[in-house]
Amino acid sequence: MKPNPQEKIIDHQENGVDVPYDQIDPETLRNMIQEFVTRDGADWGEPGCALEDKIAQVMKQLKNKQVKVVFDLNSKTANIVPCL
């Protein structure tokens, strides 16, 4: 069967680039982390944990190389993901 040239092929595979967190402007990094910890569905342990505590937890994880910042070239978005 021939592919239909009118059909869009959707590539769900990420084409990401690791971005060293210490090379990101501190205010931009803080905003990125704040967006990350306040996303719908984010589970951050104890209810009532302050936003600043959540941000500090992610910063500690970045410093300890438990998580990293990845820029997805396809979607042109950055995300914080676990290090494997």
Secondary structure, DSSP 8 states (H G I E B T S, - for coil): ----TTS-----S--EEEE-GGGS-HHHHHHHHHHHHTSTT---SSTT--HHHHHHHHHHHHHTTSEEEEEETTTTEEEEEE--
